Structures are given as C-alpha cells and as structure tokens.
Amino acid sequence: MEKREITNRDDIKELVNSFYDKVNADELISFIFRDVAKVDWAHHLPIMYDFWESLLLDSGSYGRNAMEPHFKLNKLVPLQPEYFDRWLQLFEATVAELFTGEKAALALTRARSIKGIMAFKMNQINHPDTDKSIPLVNPGNNQ
C-alpha cells in the first residue's frame, strides 16, 4: 500500500481504526480497553475521529476534556508508564505504515506530547510520595 498524506476525515478514520485494531490485539494494553473500560467502540471511535481531526486538521469538532475519562480509568486500574509507551509504539507504527508528510509528522508530535502529559499526570496520582520538585539547572553557589 502506498503511503499518502492525511488530508481529510476519511484519512483520520483509517488512522484511528487501524490504530485501535492494533490496540485491541495487543497483549499488554488490550485488557484496559476490553476488560476495564469495556469500550463501546461504536460510541468511542467517532469521538476519537473528532479528537484527531481537531488536532491534525483544525476542524474544531472535539470539545471534550480528554484527561477526565483517563483519570476515571486510572482509578479502576493504575495506568502505568509501560502502557503509555506501548500506546505510543502502536500509534507510531500505524502512522508509519499508512501515511507520510506534514500531517503525519504532526500526528506523531501530538501523540508523543499526549503520551508524555498523560504518563506524567498518572504517575503523579499513582505515586504521590515521590519527589516532584523540579531540579534547578544551576542552583548557584551556596558559600
């Protein structure tokens, strides 16, 4: 299959559908979607189409809080860094298989950012006693 640019909602649908096919077949993270969240795909997929269409094509079709359902899910099963790593691996593989160009690169940038933010926030919740201070790059001379 020849790679192409992401230019419209149909491309977004192909990206999202192919990605979630991989997620549902994955040994590490599929249980979260199947057994914990019990995702209703007919309901969830159009929301994901809107989300990614908004991020990549500036459609403005997504107007929800993307973090809220993940916070709720994290209460049911602690979302670990390795889950976010796998999520990103599957997303990157899907983009690489199907698409090329500026919007494909943007999809990867956005996915990496999402992974980083979600993993960071869930880690703060799941490990509240860890040191969350930001180290100073140059704390100066204490003499």
C-alpha positions in Angstrom: 0.0 0.0 0.0 1.3 3.4 -0.9 1.6 5.9 1.9 -0.3 9.2 1.5 -0.9 12.5 3.2 -3.5 12.9 5.9 -5.9 15.4 4.3 -9.5 14.6 5.4 -11.7 12.9 7.8 -11.6 9.6 5.9 -7.9 9.5 6.4 -8.4 10.2 10.1 -10.9 7.3 10.3 -8.4 5.0 8.7 -5.7 6.1 11.1 -7.9 5.7 14.2 -9.5 2.4 13.1 -6.1 0.8 12.2 -4.6 2.0 15.4 -7.4 0.6 17.6 -7.2 -2.7 15.7 -3.6 -2.9 16.9 -4.6 -1.8 20.4 -7.3 -4.5 20.6 -4.8 -7.2 19.5 -2.0 -6.1 21.9 -1.1 -8.4 24.8 -0.1 -5.5 27.1 -2.8 -2.9 26.8 -5.9 -4.5 25.2 -7.3 -5.6 28.6 -7.6 -1.9 29.6 -10.0 -1.3 26.7 -11.7 -4.6 26.7 -12.0 -5.6 30.4 -11.6 -2.4 32.4 -13.0 0.4 30.3 -15.3 -2.0 28.4 -15.2 0.3 25.5 -18.3 0.6 23.3 -16.4 1.0 20.0 -19.4 2.3 18.1 -19.6 5.2 20.6 -15.9 5.7 21.2 -14.5 5.7 17.6 -16.4 8.8 16.4 -15.1 10.6 19.5 -11.6 9.7 18.5 -12.2 10.7 14.9 -13.3 14.2 16.2 -10.3 14.3 18.5 -7.7 13.6 15.9 -9.4 15.6 13.2 -9.3 18.6 15.5 -5.6 18.1 16.3 -4.5 17.4 12.8 -6.9 19.3 10.5 -8.1 22.1 12.9 -11.7 21.1 12.5 -12.8 22.1 16.0 -15.0 19.0 16.1 -13.7 17.9 19.5 -14.8 19.9 22.6 -14.3 17.5 25.5 -11.8 17.2 28.3 -9.5 14.4 27.1 -8.0 13.9 30.5 -11.2 13.3 32.5 -12.0 9.8 31.3 -8.4 8.7 31.8 -8.5 10.0 35.4 -11.6 7.8 35.9 -10.0 4.8 34.2 -6.8 5.3 36.4 -9.0 4.8 39.5 -10.0 1.4 38.2 -6.6 0.3 37.1 -3.4 2.3 37.7 -2.2 3.4 34.3 1.5 2.6 34.2 4.3 4.2 32.1 4.7 1.0 30.1 1.1 1.2 29.0 1.6 4.7 27.6 4.9 3.5 26.0 3.0 0.7 24.2 0.2 3.1 23.2 2.7 5.4 21.5 4.6 2.5 19.9 1.3 1.3 18.3 0.3 4.7 17.2 3.7 5.5 15.6 3.7 2.1 13.8 0.2 2.9 12.4 1.2 6.3 11.2 4.4 4.9 9.6 2.5 2.1 7.8 -0.2 4.3 6.3 0.9 8.0 6.0 3.6 10.4 5.1 4.0 14.2 5.1 3.4 17.1 7.3 0.2 15.9 9.0 1.7 12.5 9.6 4.7 14.2 11.3 2.2 16.4 13.3 0.3 13.3 14.4 3.5 11.8 15.8 4.4 15.0 17.6 0.9 15.3 19.1 0.9 11.6 20.1 4.3 11.9 21.8 3.1 15.0 23.7 -0.2 13.3 24.7 1.8 10.3 26.0 4.2 12.4 28.0 1.4 14.5 29.6 -0.8 11.5 30.4 2.1 9.4 31.8 3.3 12.3 33.9 -0.1 13.1 35.4 -1.0 9.5 36.1 2.4 9.0 37.7 1.8 11.9 40.0 -1.5 10.4 41.0 -0.2 6.8 41.3 3.0 7.7 43.1 2.1 10.7 45.3 5.0 10.3 47.7 7.7 10.7 45.0 9.7 13.9 44.8 8.0 16.2 42.3 10.3 19.1 42.7 11.9 20.5 39.6 15.7 20.5 40.0 17.4 23.7 39.3 19.8 23.6 36.3 22.2 26.0 38.1 21.4 26.3 41.7 24.2 28.8 42.3 26.9 28.9 44.9 25.8 28.4 48.5 29.0 29.7 50.1 
